[in-house]
Amino acid sequence: MRFKFLINHTKGSSAHAPEVHVMVVGNKRDLELDSMVKTSEGEKIATALGCMFLKNPAKESHEEVRTMFEKLYKRFKACKALKLSPTASRKVMDKVSMFSSGLGNHGRPLNR
């Protein structure tokens, strides 16, 4: 798998290099029938690469893209704070994501 080689090469290129955090992003979440890669396939690839997976809608959505980068940044910060590798932090962040899925940007429940 070419992606895996590139990620491993980047991560292992220098002992002093910063940790590399990777996210697989799919699109056309709202057009699942037109999508060339199924969500389950994207999740499988992300698992094999040891990274997060998100799928955004085909229509441009600034909020969705911002959320994607916020999740990647939160993973980076958690990894740095706990001194975890990106792969180990994925397991932690998966648990955090399940807990915070109903919370807003500031850790408060969203108003309904």
The first five atom37 places (N, CA, C, CB, O) and aatype in JSON, in Angstrom:
{
  "aatype": [12, 1, 13, 11, 13, 10, 9, 2, 8, 16, 11, 7, 15, 15, 0, 8, 0, 14, 6, 19, 8, 19, 12, 19, 19, 7, 2, 11, 1, 3, 10, 6, 10, 3, 15, 12, 19, 11, 16, 15, 6, 7, 6, 11, 9, 0, 16, 0, 10, 7, 4, 12, 13, 10, 11, 2, 14, 0, 11, 6, 15, 8, 6, 6, 19, 1, 16, 12, 13, 6, 11, 10, 18, 11, 1, 13, 11, 0, 4, 11, 0, 10, 11, 10, 15, 14, 16, 0, 15, 1, 11, 19, 12, 3, 11, 19, 15, 12, 13, 15, 15, 7, 10, 7, 2, 8, 7, 1, 14, 10, 2, 1],
  "atom_mask": [
    [1, 1, 1, 1, 1],
    [1, 1, 1, 1, 1],
    [1, 1, 1, 1, 1],
    [1, 1, 1, 1, 1],
    [1, 1, 1, 1, 1],
    [1, 1, 1, 1, 1],
    [1, 1, 1, 1, 1],
    [1, 1, 1, 1, 1],
    [1, 1, 1, 1, 1],
    [1, 1, 1, 1, 1],
    [1, 1, 1, 1, 1],
    [1, 1, 1, 0, 1],
    [1, 1, 1, 1, 1],
    [1, 1, 1, 1, 1],
    [1, 1, 1, 1, 1],
    [1, 1, 1, 1, 1],
    [1, 1, 1, 1, 1],
    [1, 1, 1, 1, 1],
    [1, 1, 1, 1, 1],
    [1, 1, 1, 1, 1],
    [1, 1, 1, 1, 1],
    [1, 1, 1, 1, 1],
    [1, 1, 1, 1, 1],
    [1, 1, 1, 1, 1],
    [1, 1, 1, 1, 1],
    [1, 1, 1, 0, 1],
    [1, 1, 1, 1, 1],
    [1, 1, 1, 1, 1],
    [1, 1, 1, 1, 1],
    [1, 1, 1, 1, 1],
    [1, 1, 1, 1, 1],
    [1, 1, 1, 1, 1],
    [1, 1, 1, 1, 1],
    [1, 1, 1, 1, 1],
    [1, 1, 1, 1, 1],
    [1, 1, 1, 1, 1],
    [1, 1, 1, 1, 1],
    [1, 1, 1, 1, 1],
    [1, 1, 1, 1, 1],
    [1, 1, 1, 1, 1],
    [1, 1, 1, 1, 1],
    [1, 1, 1, 0, 1],
    [1, 1, 1, 1, 1],
    [1, 1, 1, 1, 1],
    [1, 1, 1, 1, 1],
    [1, 1, 1, 1, 1],
    [1, 1, 1, 1, 1],
    [1, 1, 1, 1, 1],
    [1, 1, 1, 1, 1],
    [1, 1, 1, 0, 1],
    [1, 1, 1, 1, 1],
    [1, 1, 1, 1, 1],
    [1, 1, 1, 1, 1],
    [1, 1, 1, 1, 1],
    [1, 1, 1, 1, 1],
    [1, 1, 1, 1, 1],
    [1, 1, 1, 1, 1],
    [1, 1, 1, 1, 1],
    [1, 1, 1, 1, 1],
    [1, 1, 1, 1, 1],
    [1, 1, 1, 1, 1],
    [1, 1, 1, 1, 1],
    [1, 1, 1, 1, 1],
    [1, 1, 1, 1, 1],
    [1, 1, 1, 1, 1],
    [1, 1, 1, 1, 1],
    [1, 1, 1, 1, 1],
    [1, 1, 1, 1, 1],
    [1, 1, 1, 1, 1],
    [1, 1, 1, 1, 1],
    [1, 1, 1, 1, 1],
    [1, 1, 1, 1, 1],
    [1, 1, 1, 1, 1],
    [1, 1, 1, 1, 1],
    [1, 1, 1, 1, 1],
    [1, 1, 1, 1, 1],
    [1, 1, 1, 1, 1],
    [1, 1, 1, 1, 1],
    [1, 1, 1, 1, 1],
    [1, 1, 1, 1, 1],
    [1, 1, 1, 1, 1],
    [1, 1, 1, 1, 1],
    [1, 1, 1, 1, 1],
    [1, 1, 1, 1, 1],
    [1, 1, 1, 1, 1],
    [1, 1, 1, 1, 1],
    [1, 1, 1, 1, 1],
    [1, 1, 1, 1, 1],
    [1, 1, 1, 1, 1],
    [1, 1, 1, 1, 1],
    [1, 1, 1, 1, 1],
    [1, 1, 1, 1, 1],
    [1, 1, 1, 1, 1],
    [1, 1, 1, 1, 1],
    [1, 1, 1, 1, 1],
    [1, 1, 1, 1, 1],
    [1, 1, 1, 1, 1],
    [1, 1, 1, 1, 1],
    [1, 1, 1, 1, 1],
    [1, 1, 1, 1, 1],
    [1, 1, 1, 1, 1],
    [1, 1, 1, 0, 1],
    [1, 1, 1, 1, 1],
    [1, 1, 1, 0, 1],
    [1, 1, 1, 1, 1],
    [1, 1, 1, 1, 1],
    [1, 1, 1, 0, 1],
    [1, 1, 1, 1, 1],
    [1, 1, 1, 1, 1],
    [1, 1, 1, 1, 1],
    [1, 1, 1, 1, 1],
    [1, 1, 1, 1, 1]
  ],
  "atom_positions": [
    [[0.85, -1.16, 0.0], [0.0, 0.0, 0.0], [0.9, 1.24, 0.0], [-0.97, -0.01, 1.23], [1.66, 1.45, 0.95]],
    [[0.83, 2.04, -1.02], [1.71, 3.2, -1.19], [1.55, 4.21, -0.05], [1.43, 3.88, -2.53], [2.54, 4.78, 0.41]],
    [[0.33, 4.45, 0.4], [0.11, 5.39, 1.5], [0.89, 4.97, 2.74], [-1.38, 5.5, 1.83], [1.56, 5.78, 3.37]],
    [[0.79, 3.69, 3.07], [1.46, 3.18, 4.27], [2.96, 3.39, 4.16], [1.14, 1.67, 4.48], [3.6, 3.79, 5.13]],
    [[3.54, 3.11, 2.99], [4.97, 3.32, 2.79], [5.34, 4.78, 3.03], [5.39, 2.88, 1.38], [6.29, 5.08, 3.74]],
    [[4.58, 5.7, 2.43], [4.87, 7.13, 2.57], [4.76, 7.59, 4.02], [3.93, 7.95, 1.69], [5.6, 8.36, 4.5]],
    [[3.74, 7.13, 4.71], [3.56, 7.51, 6.1], [4.7, 6.97, 6.95], [2.21, 7.01, 6.64], [5.29, 7.7, 7.75]],
    [[5.02, 5.69, 6.79], [6.1, 5.09, 7.56], [7.44, 5.73, 7.24], [6.17, 3.59, 7.3], [8.27, 5.95, 8.13]],
    [[7.66, 6.04, 5.97], [8.91, 6.68, 5.56], [9.03, 8.07, 6.21], [8.98, 6.8, 4.02], [10.1, 8.44, 6.7]],
    [[7.95, 8.81, 6.21], [7.95, 10.15, 6.81], [8.17, 10.07, 8.31], [6.63, 10.88, 6.51], [8.96, 10.84, 8.87]],
    [[7.49, 9.14, 8.96], [7.62, 9.0, 10.41], [9.02, 8.54, 10.81], [6.58, 8.02, 10.94], [9.54, 8.96, 11.84]],
    [[9.62, 7.69, 10.0], [10.91, 7.12, 10.36], [12.1, 7.82, 9.74], [0.0, 0.0, 0.0], [13.23, 7.34, 9.87]],
    [[11.89, 8.95, 9.08], [12.98, 9.61, 8.35], [14.03, 10.21, 9.27], [12.42, 10.68, 7.46], [15.18, 10.36, 8.87]],
    [[13.67, 10.56, 10.49], [14.64, 11.14, 11.41], [14.16, 10.93, 12.84], [14.85, 12.65, 11.12], [12.98, 11.08, 13.16]],
    [[15.11, 10.58, 13.68], [14.76, 10.39, 15.09], [14.37, 11.71, 15.74], [15.93, 9.76, 15.86], [13.68, 11.73, 16.76]],
    [[14.81, 12.81, 15.16], [14.52, 14.13, 15.72], [13.35, 14.81, 15.03], [15.74, 15.01, 15.62], [12.98, 15.94, 15.38]],
    [[12.76, 14.14, 14.07], [11.63, 14.73, 13.34], [10.4, 14.76, 14.24], [11.33, 13.94, 12.03], [10.23, 13.87, 15.08]],
    [[9.54, 15.76, 14.07], [8.31, 15.79, 14.87], [7.37, 14.66, 14.48], [7.59, 17.15, 14.7], [7.45, 14.12, 13.37]],
    [[6.5, 14.3, 15.4], [5.51, 13.26, 15.12], [4.62, 13.68, 13.96], [4.66, 12.96, 16.37], [4.26, 14.85, 13.83]],
    [[4.28, 12.73, 13.12], [3.41, 12.99, 11.98], [2.03, 12.45, 12.29], [3.98, 12.35, 10.67], [1.89, 11.3, 12.68]],
    [[1.02, 13.28, 12.13], [-0.36, 12.87, 12.36], [-1.06, 12.85, 11.02], [-1.08, 13.82, 13.37], [-1.0, 13.82, 10.26]],
    [[-1.74, 11.76, 10.74], [-2.36, 11.55, 9.43], [-3.85, 11.33, 9.61], [-1.71, 10.36, 8.69], [-4.29, 10.72, 10.59]],
    [[-4.62, 11.82, 8.65], [-6.07, 11.62, 8.65], [-6.48, 11.28, 7.21], [-6.83, 12.91, 9.18], [-6.09, 11.96, 6.27]],
    [[-7.26, 10.23, 7.06], [-7.83, 9.89, 5.76], [-9.19, 10.59, 5.68], [-7.97, 8.33, 5.55], [-10.02, 10.45, 6.58]],
    [[-9.4, 11.34, 4.6], [-10.65, 12.09, 4.45], [-11.33, 11.65, 3.16], [-10.38, 13.63, 4.43], [-10.73, 11.69, 2.08]],
    [[-12.57, 11.24, 3.29], [-13.39, 10.92, 2.13], [-14.39, 12.03, 1.9], [0.0, 0.0, 0.0], [-14.64, 12.84, 2.79]],
    [[-14.96, 12.07, 0.72], [-16.03, 13.04, 0.5], [-17.23, 12.34, -0.1], [-15.55, 14.2, -0.42], [-17.23, 11.12, -0.27]],
    [[-18.23, 13.1, -0.42], [-19.5, 12.6, -0.96], [-20.28, 11.81, 0.08], [-19.25, 11.73, -2.19], [-21.01, 10.87, -0.26]],
    [[-20.14, 12.18, 1.36], [-20.91, 11.51, 2.41], [-22.4, 11.61, 2.11], [-20.6, 12.12, 3.79], [-23.17, 10.69, 2.4]],
    [[-22.8, 12.74, 1.53], [-24.21, 12.95, 1.22], [-24.63, 12.31, -0.11], [-24.51, 14.43, 1.18], [-25.81, 12.31, -0.45]],
    [[-23.67, 11.78, -0.85], [-23.95, 11.13, -2.13], [-23.35, 9.72, -2.13], [-23.38, 11.97, -3.33], [-22.58, 9.37, -3.02]],
    [[-23.7, 8.94, -1.14], [-23.1, 7.62, -0.95], [-23.19, 6.74, -2.2], [-23.77, 6.91, 0.22], [-22.27, 5.97, -2.48]],
    [[-24.27, 6.86, -2.95], [-24.42, 6.03, -4.15], [-23.45, 6.45, -5.25], [-25.84, 6.12, -4.67], [-23.07, 5.61, -6.07]],
    [[-23.03, 7.72, -5.28], [-22.09, 8.21, -6.29], [-20.64, 8.1, -5.83], [-22.4, 9.65, -6.63], [-19.73, 8.32, -6.63]],
    [[-20.42, 7.75, -4.6], [-19.07, 7.69, -4.05], [-18.31, 6.51, -4.65], [-19.11, 7.58, -2.52], [-18.88, 5.43, -4.82]],
    [[-17.04, 6.72, -4.97], [-16.22, 5.66, -5.56], [-15.65, 4.74, -4.48], [-15.09, 6.26, -6.38], [-15.32, 3.58, -4.76]],
    [[-15.53, 5.24, -3.27], [-15.01, 4.45, -2.15], [-16.05, 4.46, -1.04], [-13.63, 5.01, -1.64], [-16.46, 5.52, -0.58]],
    [[-16.47, 3.29, -0.62], [-17.47, 3.18, 0.45], [-16.85, 3.62, 1.78], [-18.01, 1.73, 0.55], [-15.64, 3.52, 1.99]],
    [[-17.7, 4.09, 2.66], [-17.25, 4.52, 3.99], [-16.51, 3.39, 4.69], [-18.44, 4.98, 4.84], [-15.47, 3.63, 5.31]],
    [[-17.03, 2.18, 4.6], [-16.38, 1.04, 5.27], [-14.97, 0.8, 4.72], [-17.23, -0.23, 5.09], [-14.08, 0.41, 5.47]],
    [[-14.77, 1.05, 3.42], [-13.44, 0.89, 2.83], [-12.48, 1.97, 3.34], [-13.52, 0.95, 1.29], [-11.32, 1.68, 3.65]],
    [[-12.98, 3.2, 3.44], [-12.16, 4.29, 3.98], [-11.76, 4.02, 5.42], [0.0, 0.0, 0.0], [-10.61, 4.25, 5.8]],
    [[-12.7, 3.52, 6.21], [-12.41, 3.18, 7.61], [-11.38, 2.07, 7.69], [-13.7, 2.76, 8.34], [-10.5, 2.1, 8.55]],
    [[-11.48, 1.09, 6.8], [-10.54, -0.03, 6.78], [-9.13, 0.47, 6.44], [-10.99, -1.1, 5.76], [-8.15, 0.04, 7.06]],
    [[-9.02, 1.37, 5.46], [-7.72, 1.93, 5.09], [-7.14, 2.72, 6.25], [-7.86, 2.84, 3.84], [-5.96, 2.59, 6.57]],
    [[-7.97, 3.55, 6.89], [-7.5, 4.35, 8.02], [-7.01, 3.45, 9.16], [-8.62, 5.28, 8.53], [-5.99, 3.74, 9.78]],
    [[-7.72, 2.38, 9.42], [-7.31, 1.44, 10.47], [-5.97, 0.81, 10.11], [-8.38, 0.35, 10.68], [-5.1, 0.69, 10.97]],
    [[-5.81, 0.4, 8.86], [-4.56, -0.2, 8.41], [-3.39, 0.78, 8.52], [-4.69, -0.69, 6.96], [-2.26, 0.38, 8.8]],
    [[-3.67, 2.06, 8.29], [-2.64, 3.09, 8.37], [-2.44, 3.61, 9.79], [-2.98, 4.24, 7.45], [-1.48, 4.34, 10.07]],
    [[-3.35, 3.23, 10.69], [-3.26, 3.7, 12.07], [-3.59, 5.17, 12.22], [0.0, 0.0, 0.0], [-2.95, 5.89, 12.99]],
    [[-4.61, 5.61, 11.48], [-4.97, 7.03, 11.54], [-6.49, 7.2, 11.6], [-4.4, 7.79, 10.33], [-7.24, 6.23, 11.52]],
    [[-6.92, 8.45, 11.75], [-8.34, 8.76, 11.83], [-8.96, 8.74, 10.43], [-8.57, 10.13, 12.49], [-8.26, 8.86, 9.43]],
    [[-10.28, 8.58, 10.39], [-11.03, 8.65, 9.14], [-12.25, 9.54, 9.35], [-11.44, 7.24, 8.65], [-12.99, 9.38, 10.32]],
    [[-12.45, 10.46, 8.43], [-13.65, 11.29, 8.42], [-14.17, 11.35, 7.0], [-13.36, 12.71, 8.97], [-13.4, 11.29, 6.04]],
    [[-15.47, 11.48, 6.88], [-16.06, 11.61, 5.55], [-16.93, 12.86, 5.55], [-16.9, 10.35, 5.17], [-17.83, 13.01, 6.37]],
    [[-16.65, 13.75, 4.62], [-17.35, 15.03, 4.51], [-18.35, 14.98, 3.36], [-16.36, 16.18, 4.3], [-18.24, 14.14, 2.47]],
    [[-19.32, 15.89, 3.38], [-20.29, 15.94, 2.27], [-19.65, 16.46, 0.99], [-21.48, 16.84, 2.65], [-18.64, 17.16, 1.02]],
    [[-20.24, 16.1, -0.14], [-19.74, 16.55, -1.44], [-19.88, 18.06, -1.59], [-20.47, 15.83, -2.58], [-19.01, 18.72, -2.16]],
    [[-20.98, 18.59, -1.09], [-21.17, 20.03, -1.14], [-20.16, 20.68, -0.2], [-22.63, 20.42, -0.75], [-19.91, 20.21, 0.91]],
    [[-19.6, 21.79, -0.67], [-18.59, 22.47, 0.14], [-19.21, 22.89, 1.47], [-18.02, 23.7, -0.61], [-20.25, 23.54, 1.52]],
    [[-18.54, 22.51, 2.52], [-19.03, 22.83, 3.85], [-17.86, 23.31, 4.7], [-19.73, 21.6, 4.51], [-17.05, 22.51, 5.17]],
    [[-17.79, 24.6, 4.89], [-16.71, 25.2, 5.68], [-16.69, 24.62, 7.09], [-16.87, 26.73, 5.74], [-15.63, 24.33, 7.64]],
    [[-17.86, 24.45, 7.67], [-17.96, 23.94, 9.04], [-17.41, 22.51, 9.13], [-19.42, 23.97, 9.52], [-16.69, 22.19, 10.08]],
    [[-17.73, 21.67, 8.17], [-17.25, 20.28, 8.17], [-15.72, 20.23, 8.05], [-17.89, 19.48, 7.02], [-15.07, 19.45, 8.74]],
    [[-15.16, 21.07, 7.19], [-13.71, 21.09, 7.0], [-13.03, 21.61, 8.27], [-13.33, 21.98, 5.78], [-12.01, 21.06, 8.7]],
    [[-13.59, 22.64, 8.87], [-13.05, 23.17, 10.12], [-13.06, 22.11, 11.21], [-13.84, 24.42, 10.57], [-12.09, 21.95, 11.94]],
    [[-14.16, 21.39, 11.32], [-14.28, 20.32, 12.31], [-13.22, 19.25, 12.09], [-15.69, 19.7, 12.26], [-12.63, 18.74, 13.04]],
    [[-12.98, 18.91, 10.83], [-11.98, 17.91, 10.49], [-10.6, 18.33, 11.02], [-11.92, 17.69, 8.96], [-9.9, 17.53, 11.65]],
    [[-10.21, 19.57, 10.77], [-8.91, 20.04, 11.24], [-8.87, 20.2, 12.76], [-8.57, 21.36, 10.57], [-7.82, 20.0, 13.37]],
    [[-9.98, 20.56, 13.36], [-10.04, 20.64, 14.82], [-9.81, 19.27, 15.44], [-11.39, 21.21, 15.28], [-9.1, 19.16, 16.44]],
    [[-10.39, 18.23, 14.86], [-10.2, 16.87, 15.38], [-8.74, 16.45, 15.26], [-11.11, 15.87, 14.64], [-8.19, 15.84, 16.17]],
    [[-8.12, 16.77, 14.12], [-6.72, 16.43, 13.93], [-5.85, 17.19, 14.93], [-6.28, 16.74, 12.48], [-4.91, 16.62, 15.49]],
    [[-6.15, 18.45, 15.15], [-5.39, 19.27, 16.11], [-5.57, 18.74, 17.54], [-5.83, 20.74, 16.03], [-4.6, 18.67, 18.29]],
    [[-6.8, 18.38, 17.91], [-7.05, 17.83, 19.25], [-6.26, 16.54, 19.45], [-8.55, 17.57, 19.46], [-5.73, 16.29, 20.54]],
    [[-6.18, 15.73, 18.41], [-5.42, 14.49, 18.51], [-3.94, 14.81, 18.72], [-5.61, 13.63, 17.23], [-3.27, 14.2, 19.55]],
    [[-3.43, 15.78, 17.96], [-2.03, 16.19, 18.1], [-1.75, 16.69, 19.52], [-1.7, 17.29, 17.08], [-0.76, 16.29, 20.13]],
    [[-2.62, 17.56, 20.05], [-2.43, 18.11, 21.39], [-2.49, 17.01, 22.45], [-3.49, 19.18, 21.67], [-1.68, 17.0, 23.38]],
    [[-3.44, 16.08, 22.32], [-3.56, 14.99, 23.29], [-2.32, 14.11, 23.24], [-4.82, 14.16, 23.01], [-1.8, 13.69, 24.28]],
    [[-1.85, 13.83, 22.05], [-0.66, 13.01, 21.86], [0.55, 13.68, 22.5], [-0.41, 12.75, 20.36], [1.34, 13.04, 23.19]],
    [[0.68, 14.97, 22.25], [1.81, 15.73, 22.79], [1.75, 15.78, 24.32], [1.84, 17.15, 22.21], [2.76, 15.6, 25.0]],
    [[0.57, 16.03, 24.86], [0.4, 16.13, 26.31], [0.69, 14.79, 27.0], [-1.02, 16.59, 26.65], [1.28, 14.76, 28.08]],
    [[0.27, 13.71, 26.38], [0.46, 12.38, 26.97], [1.73, 11.71, 26.5], [-0.72, 11.51, 26.64], [2.07, 10.61, 26.95]],
    [[2.45, 12.38, 25.58], [3.67, 11.84, 24.98], [3.42, 10.47, 24.34], [4.78, 11.73, 26.04], [4.2, 9.53, 24.51]],
    [[2.31, 10.39, 23.6], [1.95, 9.16, 22.9], [2.36, 9.25, 21.44], [0.44, 8.89, 23.01], [2.48, 10.34, 20.88]],
    [[2.57, 8.1, 20.82], [2.78, 8.07, 19.38], [1.44, 8.35, 18.71], [3.38, 6.69, 18.91], [0.4, 8.17, 19.33]],
    [[1.45, 8.8, 17.43], [0.18, 9.03, 16.74], [-0.73, 7.81, 16.73], [0.44, 9.47, 15.33], [-1.95, 7.94, 16.86]],
    [[-0.15, 6.61, 16.57], [-0.97, 5.4, 16.54], [-1.61, 5.15, 17.9], [-0.12, 4.18, 16.12], [-2.79, 4.82, 17.98]],
    [[-0.84, 5.3, 18.97], [-1.4, 5.11, 20.31], [-2.44, 6.16, 20.62], [-0.28, 5.13, 21.37], [-3.44, 5.88, 21.28]],
    [[-2.21, 7.39, 20.15], [-3.17, 8.46, 20.44], [-4.48, 8.22, 19.71], [-2.6, 9.82, 20.05], [-5.52, 8.7, 20.16]],
    [[-4.46, 7.5, 18.6], [-5.7, 7.21, 17.86], [-6.67, 6.45, 18.75], [-5.4, 6.4, 16.58], [-7.86, 6.74, 18.76]],
    [[-6.15, 5.48, 19.49], [-7.0, 4.69, 20.38], [-7.61, 5.57, 21.46], [-6.21, 3.54, 21.01], [-8.79, 5.44, 21.8]],
    [[-6.8, 6.47, 22.01], [-7.29, 7.39, 23.04], [-8.35, 8.31, 22.45], [-6.14, 8.21, 23.65], [-9.41, 8.49, 23.05]],
    [[-8.07, 8.9, 21.29], [-8.98, 9.87, 20.69], [-10.27, 9.21, 20.22], [-8.31, 10.57, 19.53], [-11.32, 9.85, 20.23]],
    [[-10.22, 7.94, 19.82], [-11.45, 7.23, 19.45], [-12.38, 7.18, 20.66], [-11.13, 5.8, 18.93], [-13.59, 7.36, 20.52]],
    [[-11.81, 6.93, 21.83], [-12.62, 6.89, 23.05], [-13.13, 8.27, 23.41], [-11.8, 6.31, 24.22], [-14.28, 8.42, 23.83]],
    [[-12.29, 9.3, 23.25], [-12.7, 10.68, 23.52], [-13.81, 11.08, 22.56], [-11.51, 11.64, 23.4], [-14.77, 11.73, 22.97]],
    [[-13.69, 10.71, 21.28], [-14.7, 11.06, 20.28], [-16.05, 10.46, 20.64], [-14.27, 10.58, 18.89], [-17.08, 11.12, 20.48]],
    [[-16.07, 9.22, 21.12], [-17.33, 8.6, 21.51], [-17.97, 9.37, 22.65], [-17.12, 7.13, 21.9], [-19.18, 9.56, 22.69]],
    [[-17.14, 9.82, 23.6], [-17.64, 10.56, 24.75], [-18.15, 11.94, 24.36], [-16.55, 10.69, 25.81], [-19.2, 12.38, 24.84]],
    [[-17.39, 12.63, 23.49], [-17.71, 14.03, 23.2], [-18.56, 14.23, 21.96], [-16.45, 14.8, 23.05], [-18.76, 15.37, 21.54]],
    [[-19.08, 13.17, 21.36], [-19.83, 13.33, 20.12], [-21.08, 14.19, 20.28], [-20.23, 11.97, 19.59], [-21.54, 14.79, 19.31]],
    [[-21.62, 14.27, 21.48], [-22.81, 15.09, 21.7], [-22.49, 16.45, 22.29], [0.0, 0.0, 0.0], [-23.39, 17.18, 22.71]],
    [[-21.2, 16.81, 22.34], [-20.8, 18.07, 22.95], [-20.48, 19.1, 21.88], [-19.61, 17.87, 23.86], [-20.08, 18.75, 20.78]],
    [[-20.65, 20.35, 22.2], [-20.33, 21.44, 21.3], [-18.84, 21.74, 21.31], [0.0, 0.0, 0.0], [-18.05, 21.0, 21.89]],
    [[-18.46, 22.84, 20.67], [-17.06, 23.23, 20.56], [-16.38, 23.48, 21.9], [-16.95, 24.46, 19.71], [-15.17, 23.34, 22.01]],
    [[-17.14, 23.83, 22.92], [-16.54, 24.18, 24.2], [-16.84, 23.14, 25.27], [-17.03, 25.53, 24.64], [-16.74, 23.45, 26.46]],
    [[-17.2, 21.93, 24.88], [-17.45, 20.87, 25.84], [-18.8, 20.95, 26.52], [0.0, 0.0, 0.0], [-19.03, 20.27, 27.51]],
    [[-19.69, 21.78, 25.99], [-21.03, 21.88, 26.55], [-22.01, 21.19, 25.6], [-21.44, 23.37, 26.78], [-21.78, 21.17, 24.39]],
    [[-23.08, 20.63, 26.13], [-24.08, 20.01, 25.24], [-24.64, 21.05, 24.27], [-25.22, 19.38, 26.06], [-24.84, 22.21, 24.63]],
    [[-24.88, 20.61, 23.05], [-25.48, 21.49, 22.05], [-26.92, 21.8, 22.41], [-25.4, 20.86, 20.65], [-27.64, 20.93, 22.9]],
    [[-27.34, 23.02, 22.18], [-28.74, 23.38, 22.41], [-29.61, 22.73, 21.35], [-28.94, 24.92, 22.39], [-29.23, 22.69, 20.18]],
    [[-30.73, 22.23, 21.74], [-31.63, 21.58, 20.79], [-32.85, 22.42, 20.61], [-32.01, 20.17, 21.25], [-33.75, 22.05, 19.85]]
  ]
}
